[in-house]
Amino acid sequence: MSKKSTLPPYICPYKGALLAGVDEVGRGPLAGDVVAAAVILDPARPIEGLADSKKLSEKKRELLFDQIRERALSFAIARATVAEIDQLNILHASLLAMHRAVAQLRVQPEFVLVDGNKKPDWHYPCDTVVKGDDRVAAIAAASILAKVTRDREMVELDRRYPGYGLAGHKGYPTRAHLQALEQLGPSPIHRQSFAPVKQLSMEFL
């Protein structure tokens, strides 16, 4: 069961139907791409239970993932790669992933709401919304698409790079993940610019 946001409801200055919400997942992990999604919901096909993806159970996220893809007016999922994260830094890579997601929408939005307090450099009229995945349905939908997509990818990467426990912690710096890194060294999908990986990479040279 998701908790309600303690912040006041967000009042959007845009009142039309082509409103896109955009969010990213994967800024904190030591491994894997950062994944972003953009969603334009269809007012004629409402989706119940949208909330911050982190506050939903895996089963609920999976159910909503399918509903969003089926009922949204338009959606897109994009990413910035590990190489781009290391080259640009995680903030700029996250903004790049969000930029790509909105640009790939089949129906282009008239206004975009971005989760957080920073927005990509683009031509779209937009606003940032702190904790937007708790306050704006379209951003919540984007967070669900991004998280389910990235979580599934990390399960697949766990098969390709066994021993790190990626399927469990999804690349985040848990104690088990750090211990595995110390034993195995970084893999090709680990972010070399992140301090724990960078330090171990030097030790394994």
C-alpha positions in Angstrom: 0.0 0.0 0.0 1.6 3.3 -1.0 1.8 6.2 1.4 0.3 9.5 0.5 2.7 12.5 -0.1 2.8 15.0 2.8 3.5 17.8 0.2 0.6 19.9 -1.1 -1.0 18.8 -4.4 0.8 20.1 -7.4 -1.3 22.6 -9.5 -0.1 22.5 -13.1 -0.3 25.7 -15.1 -1.1 23.7 -18.2 -4.7 22.6 -18.5 -4.7 20.7 -21.9 -4.6 17.0 -22.6 -1.1 16.6 -24.0 0.7 16.6 -20.7 3.7 14.3 -20.4 5.3 13.2 -17.1 8.9 12.1 -17.1 11.0 10.4 -14.5 14.2 8.4 -14.3 15.4 5.4 -12.3 18.9 4.3 -11.5 20.9 7.3 -10.4 22.2 5.6 -7.2 23.3 2.2 -8.4 27.0 1.2 -9.1 26.0 -0.7 -12.2 23.8 -0.6 -15.2 22.2 2.1 -17.3 20.0 4.9 -16.0 16.5 4.5 -17.5 13.9 7.1 -18.1 10.3 7.0 -19.2 7.8 9.6 -20.4 4.0 9.1 -20.3 1.0 11.0 -21.7 -2.0 9.6 -19.9 -5.4 9.3 -21.6 -8.1 11.0 -19.5 -10.7 8.7 -21.2 -8.8 5.6 -19.9 -7.9 6.3 -16.2 -5.5 4.0 -14.3 -6.2 3.4 -10.6 -3.4 3.2 -8.1 -0.6 5.2 -9.7 2.0 6.2 -7.2 5.7 6.5 -6.6 7.1 3.2 -8.0 9.4 2.8 -5.0 6.3 2.7 -2.7 4.5 -0.1 -4.6 5.0 -3.8 -4.3 6.7 -5.6 -7.2 3.4 -7.3 -8.1 1.5 -4.0 -8.2 4.2 -2.3 -10.3 4.1 -5.2 -12.8 0.3 -4.9 -13.0 0.4 -1.1 -13.5 3.2 -1.4 -16.0 1.0 -3.4 -18.3 -2.0 -1.1 -17.8 0.1 2.0 -18.5 1.4 0.6 -21.7 -2.1 -0.4 -22.8 -4.1 2.7 -21.8 -1.6 5.6 -22.1 -2.1 8.0 -25.0 1.7 7.7 -25.6 4.7 6.4 -23.7 8.4 6.0 -24.4 11.3 4.4 -22.5 14.9 5.6 -23.0 18.3 5.4 -21.3 21.8 6.7 -20.9 24.4 4.0 -21.0 27.1 3.2 -18.4 29.7 4.7 -20.8 27.6 7.9 -21.0 27.2 8.0 -17.2 31.0 7.8 -16.9 31.6 10.4 -19.5 28.9 13.0 -18.6 28.3 12.3 -14.8 25.1 10.8 -13.5 23.1 14.0 -13.3 23.7 14.9 -16.9 23.2 11.3 -18.1 19.9 11.2 -16.2 18.8 14.4 -18.0 19.9 13.0 -21.3 17.8 9.8 -20.7 14.8 12.0 -19.9 15.4 14.1 -23.0 15.5 11.0 -25.1 12.3 9.6 -23.6 10.2 12.7 -24.3 11.7 13.0 -27.8 10.6 9.4 -28.6 7.0 9.9 -27.7 4.8 9.0 -30.6 2.4 11.9 -29.6 4.5 14.9 -28.8 3.5 16.8 -25.6 2.5 20.4 -25.3 3.8 20.6 -21.7 6.2 18.4 -19.7 6.4 17.8 -16.0 9.8 16.5 -14.7 10.3 14.8 -11.4 12.8 16.6 -9.2 14.2 20.1 -9.4 16.3 19.9 -12.6 15.1 19.7 -16.2 16.8 18.9 -19.5 17.8 21.7 -21.8 15.0 21.4 -24.4 12.3 23.4 -26.3 9.3 22.0 -24.4 7.3 24.2 -22.0 7.8 22.4 -18.7 8.0 22.5 -15.0 9.9 20.6 -12.3 8.0 18.9 -9.5 9.8 17.9 -6.3 8.5 14.4 -5.4 6.4 14.5 -8.5 6.0 10.7 -8.6 3.9 11.2 -5.5 2.0 14.2 -6.7 1.4 13.9 -10.5 -0.2 10.8 -12.1 1.8 11.1 -15.3 5.1 11.2 -13.5 4.1 8.3 -11.3 3.3 6.3 -14.4 6.7 7.2 -15.9 8.4 6.1 -12.7 6.7 2.7 -12.9 7.6 2.1 -16.5 11.2 3.1 -15.8 11.6 1.0 -12.7 10.0 -2.1 -14.0 12.1 -1.9 -17.2 15.4 -1.4 -15.3 14.6 -4.0 -12.7 14.0 -6.6 -15.4 17.2 -5.6 -17.1 19.2 -6.1 -13.9 17.7 -9.6 -13.5 18.9 -10.4 -17.0 22.3 -8.9 -16.4 22.6 -11.1 -13.3 22.6 -14.1 -15.6 25.3 -12.5 -17.7 27.5 -11.4 -14.8 26.8 -13.9 -12.0 28.2 -13.5 -8.5 27.3 -9.8 -7.9 23.7 -10.4 -6.9 22.4 -7.9 -9.4 18.9 -9.5 -9.5 18.5 -8.8 -5.8 19.9 -5.3 -5.2 19.6 -4.1 -8.8 23.1 -2.6 -8.7 22.7 -0.5 -5.6 25.6 -0.3 -3.2 24.5 -2.8 -0.6 27.0 -4.6 1.6 26.6 -7.8 -0.4 27.3 -5.9 -3.6 30.4 -4.2 -2.2 31.7 -7.5 -0.9 31.2 -9.1 -4.3 33.0 -6.2 -6.0 35.9 -6.7 -3.6 36.1 -10.4 -4.5 35.4 -10.3 -8.2 36.4 -6.8 -9.3 34.2 -4.6 -11.4 32.4 -6.0 -14.4 31.9 -4.2 -17.8 28.5 -2.9 -16.6 29.9 -1.2 -13.4 30.2 2.6 -13.5 33.9 3.4 -13.4 33.3 7.0 -12.3 31.5 6.0 -9.1 34.0 6.1 -6.2 33.7 2.4 -4.9 34.1 1.1 -8.4 36.8 3.5 -9.3 38.9 2.5 -6.3 38.5 -1.2 -6.9 39.3 -0.8 -10.5 42.6 0.7 -9.6 43.3 -2.1 -7.2 42.6 -4.8 -9.8 44.9 -3.2 -12.4 
